[in-house]
Amino acid sequence: MGYVSSLSSSVEAYEPLTTSGDVSFSGLGNGTDFSEIIDATIDAESYQLESYQDKKEEYEYVIDLMEQLSDEIDEFNDILDDMDEPDEFYSMTAEVSDDQVEVDADGGAEAGIHTIVVDQLALNDVWVNTGTGYDSGDSVVAASATTLTVEFGGEAVAIDVAAGTTLEGLVSTINGSVDARDKFEASIMDDGDGAYLVLKSCDAGSDNTLAVTGTGTLTGMSAAGFVNTQAGQNSRIKVDGFPPGEDDWIERDSNSIDDVIDGLTFELKDTTDGDTLQVSVGYDTDDMFDKIVEFQEALNAVIEDFQILTGRVTEEEDSDEETYTVDSYALDIVYNNIKSILSSSALGFTRYDEETGGDYYNALSQIGFSTDTDEDSATYGQLLLDEDDLEEALDNDAEAVASLFAARAEGESDSEDFQVISVIDGVTGAGEHSVEYTVSGGQLVSAYIDGEEATVDGWTILAGSGDARGLYISVGTAADGDYSGTARVKQGKIGELSDSLDTVTNAETGSLTILINHYEENVTSLDNQIYNEEKRLDAMETSLERKYAALDALLATYDSQSTALTSLIEAL
């Protein structure tokens, strides 16, 4: 029996070798149809082949479902990646009291009020050859080959000009020069009486200035004929009254300034003539609402695929085609873990108390989420959202809502005796970590985190092993004694879900990846079995055809002899 390795990428379909085309039945006087007998025999013997084919159809169906689930998870993770940090999840708006300045706020901005004064705008350096107004751009400015020399940033830039070059040609030559590129550019200004050559720095700012130092034999041009019609200068602003000196300013070589206040970009449109503008920064709750809805819809698509694949719900079908499910303990664990994440408190979060503080929102149920428990519902098992409750939560504390979703590697202490300095994202486990340490003789002498000995350096403690690895703590109490408390590492629901789903689709160790590979190997094995079974049945059919063909011929002989004997008997 032939065999093809189950690890092979493909198995060729069996090509029948039957000789039925060379075998025929002449038909017997007794009316026996051996073709029907052969077909019935092969049909009876095909039960194993049909079983293999049915199983292959089931496995291929399940593989399609698992690949669809994998794609849904990848799409969901892409969405999570775009909002898994606070500054990505936060949406901010900024309003300005007048139109001399526009302000754009991103997730890194903090809600609050700022002030800005614009003393001057950043300008490009502009020089115009006012000595000669040419008739048009077609006027020839170079009777012979020559060189135009421009100094930019202390560097001389020489531009070779060919004989016969027109004013328009000179502009093209300057703008096409590799040495002049990104430094300055040329254009033509026409005031109705003449066409003038204009040179302008590519960037604004007091450091981006130029000067014509040589014009060669260019017709109608000289270095002295170029006038600085607009001097390059920096923009100058004060933000929140800084710098305080009357003549002191924040200077930039652009009118788009994004490095003064985190998360805010100032677009300067005009000076404020000494007036102070007010900038109000707040949360864009509408955009945050849309992100949360997008999160819900994408997550429900993943949940539904899990339910269909594992048989928890039945997929609606437009036909009577067979549907299949997969019984996988690994997938059940992942599914139940997702449900647990959605229903539990966020890792490292504490319930809010007016006296002791805490996290205003620590569970999705507090902002309008619930699970559909109605088994007759089309959304059974999926995440439901009360939009009114979500809007109310965003209005009450948008920052707390964002933290619930997107907090990432945020360390906090529940003790006044020590503070969390830092944690390592992706290394330090989210959740609560017990801290114990001893101060003796005015020194920090020992420390344990989660029961494991930690490194002590002066008044700091560093966890070097276990789930708390990378947790860095500063002790603030010097009095001798034994101390204990809890350090918390906060992780929002987005990060928790992403970490969980990464264990499903990992290219090497993902449970879904391994399961898909297993089913694909089974399909290949079934292809081998189908190949060999088709080969066996084909050989059986060929053998039967030959046997019955021989029997047909023998019976035909007997029939002929019987007819001859009957004729002889009748003749006697």
C-alpha positions as semicolon CSV with decimal commas, in nm:
position;residue;x (nm);y (nm);z (nm)
1;M;0,000;0,000;0,000
2;G;0,140;0,334;-0,098
3;Y;0,190;0,607;0,165
4;V;0,258;0,980;0,153
5;S;0,412;1,146;0,461
6;S;0,159;1,339;0,671
7;L;0,409;1,625;0,679
8;S;0,400;1,667;0,302
9;S;0,248;1,989;0,177
10;S;0,016;1,819;-0,071
11;V;-0,106;1,478;-0,181
12;E;-0,189;1,410;-0,545
13;A;-0,533;1,271;-0,614
14;Y;-0,542;0,908;-0,721
15;E;-0,577;0,855;-1,099
16;P;-0,794;0,545;-1,165
17;L;-0,628;0,268;-1,361
18;T;-0,947;0,069;-1,426
19;T;-0,970;-0,134;-1,746
20;S;-1,345;-0,104;-1,757
21;G;-1,316;0,072;-2,088
22;D;-1,168;-0,247;-2,237
23;V;-1,421;-0,482;-2,084
24;S;-1,779;-0,519;-2,204
25;F;-2,069;-0,744;-2,128
26;S;-2,255;-0,884;-2,426
27;G;-2,577;-0,932;-2,231
28;L;-2,723;-1,266;-2,140
29;G;-3,042;-1,426;-2,233
30;N;-3,124;-1,462;-1,865
31;G;-3,106;-1,079;-1,828
32;T;-2,833;-1,064;-1,566
33;D;-2,668;-0,715;-1,544
34;F;-2,321;-0,768;-1,402
35;S;-2,247;-0,390;-1,412
36;E;-2,507;-0,333;-1,144
37;I;-2,359;-0,614;-0,937
38;I;-2,011;-0,461;-0,964
39;D;-2,139;-0,112;-0,878
40;A;-2,325;-0,247;-0,577
41;T;-2,017;-0,433;-0,459
42;I;-1,794;-0,126;-0,491
43;D;-2,055;0,089;-0,315
44;A;-2,065;-0,160;-0,029
45;E;-1,686;-0,158;-0,009
46;S;-1,667;0,227;-0,016
47;Y;-1,784;0,283;0,341
48;Q;-1,426;0,340;0,462
49;L;-1,349;0,583;0,177
50;E;-1,666;0,778;0,253
51;S;-1,570;0,787;0,620
52;Y;-1,228;0,932;0,531
53;Q;-1,386;1,188;0,298
54;D;-1,643;1,293;0,558
55;K;-1,375;1,332;0,820
56;K;-1,160;1,535;0,581
57;E;-1,456;1,764;0,506
58;E;-1,508;1,811;0,880
59;Y;-1,141;1,890;0,943
60;E;-1,123;2,137;0,654
61;Y;-1,437;2,309;0,783
62;V;-1,287;2,337;1,132
63;I;-0,957;2,467;0,989
64;D;-1,151;2,741;0,807
65;L;-1,321;2,836;1,134
66;M;-0,991;2,842;1,322
67;E;-0,822;3,052;1,053
68;Q;-1,118;3,290;1,060
69;L;-1,080;3,314;1,438
70;S;-0,706;3,374;1,401
71;D;-0,774;3,657;1,153
72;E;-1,032;3,811;1,387
73;I;-0,784;3,798;1,675
74;D;-0,513;3,960;1,460
75;E;-0,753;4,238;1,359
76;F;-0,859;4,285;1,721
77;N;-0,495;4,299;1,834
78;D;-0,425;4,563;1,567
79;I;-0,703;4,772;1,719
80;L;-0,564;4,712;2,068
81;D;-0,214;4,810;1,956
82;D;-0,348;5,151;1,855
83;M;-0,493;5,220;2,199
84;D;-0,293;5,015;2,449
85;E;-0,115;5,310;2,610
86;P;-0,276;5,606;2,784
87;D;-0,150;5,867;2,538
88;E;-0,295;5,656;2,253
89;F;-0,628;5,599;2,423
90;Y;-0,675;5,952;2,552
91;S;-0,838;6,193;2,310
92;M;-0,796;6,559;2,391
93;T;-0,936;6,883;2,254
94;A;-0,798;7,236;2,280
95;E;-0,986;7,561;2,243
96;V;-0,821;7,903;2,206
97;S;-0,976;8,236;2,303
98;D;-0,881;8,398;1,969
99;D;-0,781;8,294;1,618
100;Q;-0,418;8,415;1,614
101;V;-0,321;8,068;1,736
102;E;-0,457;7,721;1,666
103;V;-0,378;7,440;1,909
104;D;-0,385;7,067;1,846
105;A;-0,389;6,830;2,144
106;D;-0,297;6,462;2,140
107;G;-0,319;6,190;2,404
108;G;-0,006;6,314;2,579
109;A;-0,169;6,641;2,679
110;E;-0,315;6,702;3,022
111;A;-0,645;6,869;3,085
112;G;-0,608;7,224;3,207
113;I;-0,567;7,592;3,114
114;H;-0,262;7,749;2,947
115;T;-0,181;8,097;2,822
116;I;0,019;8,208;2,519
117;V;0,152;8,537;2,385
118;V;0,287;8,561;2,030
119;D;0,541;8,840;1,982
120;Q;0,646;8,756;1,626
121;L;0,604;8,486;1,360
122;A;0,885;8,286;1,208
123;L;0,965;8,414;0,857
124;N;1,168;8,292;0,562
125;D;1,460;8,503;0,439
126;V;1,365;8,665;0,104
127;W;1,591;8,850;-0,143
128;V;1,470;9,016;-0,465
129;N;1,682;9,141;-0,756
130;T;1,524;9,486;-0,760
131;G;1,794;9,627;-0,990
132;T;1,630;9,491;-1,304
133;G;1,274;9,415;-1,401
134;Y;1,283;9,186;-1,705
135;D;1,024;9,198;-1,979
136;S;0,919;8,840;-1,911
137;G;1,040;8,502;-1,796
138;D;1,163;8,441;-2,150
139;S;1,420;8,719;-2,128
140;V;1,774;8,587;-2,169
141;V;1,983;8,656;-1,856
142;A;2,304;8,469;-1,951
143;A;2,471;8,562;-2,281
144;S;2,756;8,330;-2,190
145;A;2,816;8,056;-1,935
146;T;2,865;8,198;-1,585
147;T;2,817;8,126;-1,215
148;L;2,574;8,259;-0,952
149;T;2,713;8,241;-0,597
150;V;2,490;8,247;-0,288
151;E;2,607;8,223;0,072
152;F;2,382;8,019;0,301
153;G;2,462;7,941;0,662
154;G;2,825;8,043;0,612
155;E;2,861;7,811;0,312
156;A;2,909;7,931;-0,045
157;V;2,678;7,763;-0,295
158;A;2,792;7,797;-0,658
159;I;2,533;7,747;-0,932
160;D;2,659;7,708;-1,287
161;V;2,443;7,882;-1,548
162;A;2,459;7,782;-1,915
163;A;2,484;8,032;-2,200
164;G;2,145;8,138;-2,338
165;T;1,962;8,075;-2,010
166;T;1,640;8,272;-1,969
167;L;1,496;8,408;-1,644
168;E;1,265;8,106;-1,620
169;G;1,557;7,881;-1,706
170;L;1,761;8,038;-1,424
171;V;1,481;7,963;-1,179
172;S;1,479;7,599;-1,294
173;T;1,858;7,580;-1,271
174;I;1,862;7,710;-0,915
175;N;1,577;7,486;-0,800
176;G;1,739;7,186;-0,967
177;S;2,076;7,242;-0,804
178;V;2,177;6,965;-0,565
179;D;2,384;7,210;-0,360
180;A;2,094;7,456;-0,324
181;R;1,832;7,191;-0,251
182;D;1,668;7,225;0,093
183;K;1,856;7,555;0,147
184;F;1,691;7,811;-0,080
185;E;1,468;7,825;-0,384
186;A;1,400;8,065;-0,670
187;S;1,083;8,210;-0,822
188;I;0,968;8,502;-1,035
189;M;0,769;8,796;-0,902
190;D;0,584;9,007;-1,159
191;D;0,450;9,345;-1,045
192;G;0,296;9,425;-1,383
193;D;0,585;9,640;-1,494
194;G;0,859;9,382;-1,484
195;A;0,961;9,029;-1,382
196;Y;1,204;9,000;-1,089
197;L;1,414;8,708;-0,964
198;V;1,330;8,607;-0,607
199;L;1,544;8,391;-0,377
200;K;1,386;8,255;-0,058
201;S;1,516;8,027;0,215
202;C;1,337;7,693;0,223
203;D;1,290;7,712;0,599
204;A;1,201;7,999;0,827
205;G;1,418;8,110;1,115
206;S;1,705;8,342;1,192
207;D;1,961;8,070;1,117
208;N;1,826;8,015;0,766
209;T;1,945;8,332;0,597
210;L;2,114;8,383;0,261
211;A;2,305;8,650;0,069
212;V;2,400;8,683;-0,299
213;T;2,776;8,724;-0,316
214;G;2,841;8,693;-0,688
215;T;2,639;8,711;-1,009
216;G;2,913;8,650;-1,269
217;T;2,809;8,787;-1,607
218;L;2,436;8,751;-1,554
219;T;2,261;9,031;-1,742
220;G;2,096;9,294;-1,520
221;M;2,214;9,133;-1,197
222;S;2,466;9,229;-0,932
223;A;2,512;9,137;-0,569
224;A;2,427;9,492;-0,473
225;G;2,105;9,478;-0,673
226;F;1,954;9,212;-0,442
227;V;1,750;9,358;-0,157
228;N;1,650;9,167;0,159
229;T;1,276;9,234;0,138
230;Q;1,197;8,998;0,427
231;A;1,449;8,906;0,692
232;G;1,448;8,550;0,821
233;Q;1,345;8,541;1,185
234;N;1,231;8,303;1,458
235;S;0,888;8,292;1,609
236;R;0,877;8,426;1,966
237;I;0,623;8,324;2,228
238;K;0,558;8,312;2,600
239;V;0,364;8,015;2,739
240;D;0,207;8,022;3,085
241;G;0,401;8,345;3,150
242;F;0,737;8,184;3,071
243;P;0,997;8,314;3,027
244;P;0,915;8,580;3,286
245;G;1,153;8,853;3,161
246;E;0,985;9,123;2,955
247;D;1,234;9,087;2,673
248;D;1,279;8,710;2,708
249;W;1,099;8,477;2,467
250;I;1,079;8,111;2,364
251;E;1,216;8,111;2,009
252;R;1,165;7,853;1,736
253;D;1,243;7,852;1,363
254;S;0,887;7,746;1,280
255;N;0,532;7,864;1,338
256;S;0,437;7,506;1,429
257;I;0,565;7,446;1,781
258;D;0,518;7,107;1,947
259;D;0,800;7,088;2,202
260;V;0,699;7,340;2,466
261;I;0,411;7,158;2,640
262;D;0,371;6,780;2,613
263;G;0,087;6,684;2,384
264;L;0,019;7,035;2,250
265;T;0,110;7,174;1,910
266;F;0,078;7,550;1,865
267;E;0,010;7,671;1,511
268;L;0,093;8,040;1,505
269;K;-0,118;8,243;1,262
270;D;-0,053;8,599;1,374
271;T;0,095;8,801;1,657
272;T;-0,127;8,877;1,955
273;D;-0,014;9,242;1,986
274;G;0,075;9,194;2,350
275;D;-0,255;9,025;2,437
276;T;-0,257;8,696;2,624
277;L;-0,465;8,413;2,476
278;Q;-0,618;8,139;2,685
279;V;-0,590;7,774;2,578
280;S;-0,838;7,530;2,733
281;V;-0,742;7,162;2,710
282;G;-0,999;6,894;2,788
283;Y;-1,094;6,535;2,711
284;D;-1,257;6,456;2,379
285;T;-1,513;6,220;2,526
286;D;-1,689;6,171;2,191
287;D;-1,375;6,028;2,035
288;M;-1,305;5,814;2,342
289;F;-1,663;5,685;2,325
290;D;-1,609;5,583;1,962
291;K;-1,287;5,400;2,053
292;I;-1,466;5,205;2,325
293;V;-1,747;5,106;2,087
294;E;-1,487;4,995;1,833
295;F;-1,324;4,788;2,108
296;Q;-1,657;4,627;2,197
297;E;-1,750;4,540;1,838
298;A;-1,411;4,389;1,755
299;L;-1,405;4,191;2,079
300;N;-1,755;4,053;2,018
301;A;-1,644;3,929;1,676
302;V;-1,369;3,729;1,847
303;I;-1,607;3,598;2,114
304;E;-1,859;3,487;1,851
305;D;-1,591;3,303;1,653
306;F;-1,482;3,122;1,970
307;Q;-1,844;3,030;2,042
308;I;-1,907;2,895;1,691
309;L;-1,580;2,703;1,680
310;T;-1,634;2,538;2,017
311;G;-2,008;2,478;1,969
312;R;-2,131;2,720;2,233
313;V;-2,360;2,880;1,976
314;T;-2,480;2,766;1,634
315;E;-2,377;2,961;1,328
316;E;-2,669;3,077;1,116
317;E;-2,661;2,901;0,779
318;D;-2,855;2,974;0,463
319;S;-2,830;2,611;0,353
320;D;-2,857;2,262;0,498
321;E;-2,482;2,205;0,483
322;E;-2,321;2,013;0,768
323;T;-2,149;2,225;1,033
324;Y;-1,878;2,109;1,272
325;T;-1,713;2,220;1,594
326;V;-1,388;2,143;1,770
327;D;-1,357;2,005;2,121
328;S;-1,037;2,167;2,250
329;Y;-0,947;2,204;2,614
330;A;-0,688;2,469;2,522
331;L;-0,945;2,684;2,340
332;D;-1,189;2,645;2,629
333;I;-0,922;2,781;2,864
334;V;-0,861;3,082;2,639
335;Y;-1,233;3,152;2,598
336;N;-1,299;3,129;2,970
337;N;-0,997;3,347;3,040
338;I;-1,136;3,617;2,809
339;K;-1,467;3,605;2,991
340;S;-1,286;3,623;3,325
341;I;-1,085;3,928;3,214
342;L;-1,403;4,107;3,109
343;S;-1,583;4,039;3,437
344;S;-1,299;4,090;3,687
345;S;-1,131;4,398;3,829
346;A;-0,838;4,540;3,636
347;L;-0,499;4,413;3,753
348;G;-0,338;4,636;4,013
349;F;-0,649;4,851;4,054
350;T;-0,824;4,908;4,388
351;R;-1,181;4,995;4,467
352;Y;-1,238;5,367;4,518
353;D;-1,305;5,499;4,866
354;E;-1,370;5,864;4,947
355;E;-1,137;5,853;5,247
356;T;-0,850;5,638;5,118
357;G;-0,886;5,706;4,745
358;G;-0,823;5,434;4,488
359;D;-0,932;5,389;4,130
360;Y;-1,265;5,551;4,048
361;Y;-1,334;5,277;3,793
362;N;-1,174;4,935;3,829
363;A;-1,411;4,710;3,630
364;L;-1,592;4,730;3,296
365;S;-1,924;4,671;3,470
366;Q;-1,892;5,014;3,632
367;I;-1,898;5,198;3,299
368;G;-2,192;5,022;3,133
369;F;-2,063;4,681;3,020
370;S;-2,235;4,348;3,087
371;T;-2,252;4,000;2,936
372;D;-2,562;3,887;2,748
373;T;-2,690;3,585;2,943
374;D;-3,006;3,530;2,736
375;E;-2,951;3,197;2,556
376;D;-3,219;3,288;2,299
377;S;-3,049;3,616;2,214
378;A;-2,851;3,666;1,891
379;T;-2,574;3,819;2,103
380;Y;-2,569;3,549;2,372
381;G;-2,236;3,545;2,556
382;Q;-2,119;3,870;2,399
383;L;-2,034;4,201;2,563
384;L;-2,326;4,444;2,588
385;L;-2,287;4,818;2,638
386;D;-2,526;5,064;2,796
387;E;-2,424;5,375;2,606
388;D;-2,593;5,609;2,852
389;D;-2,389;5,463;3,138
390;L;-2,068;5,495;2,935
391;E;-2,141;5,858;2,850
392;E;-2,209;5,929;3,216
393;A;-1,881;5,761;3,318
394;L;-1,685;5,963;3,063
395;D;-1,846;6,286;3,182
396;N;-1,773;6,199;3,546
397;D;-1,407;6,100;3,505
398;A;-1,276;6,049;3,151
399;E;-0,923;5,995;3,281
400;A;-1,036;5,708;3,505
401;V;-1,217;5,544;3,211
402;A;-0,906;5,572;2,995
403;S;-0,691;5,428;3,273
404;L;-0,926;5,131;3,309
405;F;-0,870;5,050;2,944
406;A;-0,512;5,158;2,878
407;A;-0,309;5,176;3,201
408;R;0,027;5,015;3,130
409;A;0,314;4,936;3,369
410;E;0,202;5,200;3,622
411;G;0,350;5,140;3,967
412;E;0,180;5,259;4,286
413;S;0,229;5,204;4,657
414;D;-0,040;5,152;4,917
415;S;0,204;5,252;5,193
416;E;0,328;5,592;5,308
417;D;0,662;5,431;5,398
418;F;0,778;5,351;5,045
419;Q;0,711;5,452;4,685
420;V;0,741;5,270;4,354
421;I;1,014;5,431;4,146
422;S;0,966;5,227;3,829
423;V;0,867;4,893;3,677
424;I;0,975;4,721;3,355
425;D;0,701;4,705;3,095
426;G;0,650;4,346;2,980
427;V;0,868;4,207;3,262
428;T;0,717;4,316;3,593
429;G;0,393;4,129;3,643
430;A;0,075;4,332;3,675
431;G;-0,118;4,306;4,001
432;E;-0,032;4,329;4,369
433;H;0,312;4,252;4,517
434;S;0,380;4,219;4,888
435;V;0,677;4,419;5,018
436;E;0,859;4,351;5,345
437;Y;1,178;4,516;5,466
438;T;1,378;4,586;5,780
439;V;1,553;4,905;5,891
440;S;1,818;4,856;6,160
441;G;2,077;5,096;6,290
442;G;1,943;5,365;6,059
443;Q;2,004;5,151;5,752
444;L;1,791;4,940;5,519
445;V;1,935;4,594;5,585
446;S;1,701;4,346;5,412
447;A;1,395;4,328;5,189
448;Y;1,159;4,071;5,040
449;I;0,912;4,111;4,756
450;D;0,646;3,841;4,715
451;G;0,845;3,637;4,967
452;E;1,164;3,639;4,759
453;E;1,478;3,819;4,871
454;A;1,530;4,147;4,687
455;T;1,842;4,355;4,624
456;V;1,903;4,640;4,869
457;D;2,106;4,942;4,761
458;G;2,105;5,231;5,006
459;W;1,738;5,312;5,051
460;T;1,615;5,136;4,737
461;I;1,484;4,785;4,679
462;L;1,492;4,598;4,348
463;A;1,312;4,271;4,276
464;G;1,546;4,051;4,074
465;S;1,332;3,741;4,032
466;G;0,980;3,612;4,025
467;D;0,673;3,784;3,890
468;A;0,783;4,113;4,051
469;R;1,118;4,121;3,866
470;G;1,207;4,480;3,777
471;L;0,994;4,636;4,051
472;Y;1,205;4,924;4,191
473;I;1,111;5,079;4,524
474;S;1,235;5,373;4,729
475;V;1,207;5,359;5,107
476;G;1,129;5,688;5,278
477;T;1,122;5,589;5,646
478;A;1,456;5,576;5,831
479;A;1,324;5,470;6,172
480;D;1,432;5,121;6,281
481;G;1,169;4,851;6,252
482;D;1,003;4,593;6,032
483;Y;0,778;4,727;5,760
484;S;0,534;4,576;5,516
485;G;0,298;4,697;5,249
486;T;0,170;4,640;4,899
487;A;0,304;4,767;4,570
488;R;0,065;4,758;4,277
489;V;0,144;4,743;3,908
490;K;-0,158;4,856;3,707
491;Q;-0,256;4,713;3,370
492;G;-0,571;4,811;3,183
493;K;-0,812;4,571;3,018
494;I;-0,663;4,630;2,672
495;G;-0,318;4,512;2,776
496;E;-0,458;4,219;2,973
497;L;-0,665;4,101;2,678
498;S;-0,377;4,149;2,435
499;D;-0,143;3,941;2,652
500;S;-0,402;3,667;2,676
501;L;-0,469;3,657;2,301
502;D;-0,096;3,656;2,221
503;T;-0,083;3,308;2,374
504;V;-0,339;3,197;2,114
505;T;-0,189;3,321;1,788
506;N;0,185;3,308;1,860
507;A;0,348;3,174;1,541
508;E;0,529;2,898;1,729
509;T;0,364;2,832;2,064
510;G;0,012;2,968;2,016
511;S;-0,259;2,721;2,112
512;L;-0,461;2,806;1,801
513;T;-0,153;2,782;1,580
514;I;-0,068;2,437;1,719
515;L;-0,428;2,323;1,678
516;I;-0,445;2,441;1,315
517;N;-0,117;2,259;1,238
518;H;-0,251;1,944;1,401
519;Y;-0,568;1,949;1,192
520;E;-0,373;2,023;0,875
521;E;-0,151;1,720;0,943
522;N;-0,465;1,512;0,996
523;V;-0,602;1,632;0,661
524;T;-0,279;1,531;0,491
525;S;-0,294;1,190;0,662
526;L;-0,654;1,150;0,542
527;D;-0,543;1,241;0,190
528;N;-0,299;0,950;0,210
529;Q;-0,573;0,716;0,332
530;I;-0,815;0,838;0,065
531;Y;-0,547;0,786;-0,202
532;N;-0,480;0,429;-0,092
533;E;-0,849;0,346;-0,050
534;E;-0,932;0,477;-0,398
535;K;-0,644;0,269;-0,532
536;R;-0,779;-0,043;-0,355
537;L;-1,133;0,009;-0,481
538;D;-1,010;0,075;-0,834
539;A;-0,813;-0,249;-0,830
540;M;-1,117;-0,435;-0,693
541;E;-1,341;-0,291;-0,964
542;T;-1,092;-0,392;-1,234
543;S;-1,069;-0,746;-1,090
544;L;-1,447;-0,781;-1,069
545;E;-1,493;-0,657;-1,423
546;R;-1,248;-0,913;-1,553
547;K;-1,407;-1,196;-1,354
548;Y;-1,760;-1,108;-1,459
549;A;-1,647;-1,057;-1,819
550;A;-1,506;-1,410;-1,815
551;L;-1,827;-1,539;-1,656
552;D;-2,030;-1,347;-1,913
553;A;-1,833;-1,511;-2,194
554;L;-1,868;-1,858;-2,038
555;L;-2,242;-1,819;-1,990
556;A;-2,269;-1,694;-2,346
557;T;-2,098;-2,016;-2,461
558;Y;-2,333;-2,226;-2,250
559;D;-2,628;-2,033;-2,386
560;S;-2,510;-2,096;-2,742
561;Q;-2,462;-2,466;-2,673
562;S;-2,805;-2,484;-2,510
563;T;-2,961;-2,323;-2,813
564;A;-2,785;-2,571;-3,045
565;L;-2,896;-2,872;-2,837
566;T;-3,251;-2,747;-2,829
567;S;-3,248;-2,717;-3,209
568;L;-3,111;-3,074;-3,251
569;I;-3,368;-3,216;-3,016
570;E;-3,647;-3,044;-3,200
571;A;-3,510;-3,182;-3,531
572;L;-3,527;-3,548;-3,409
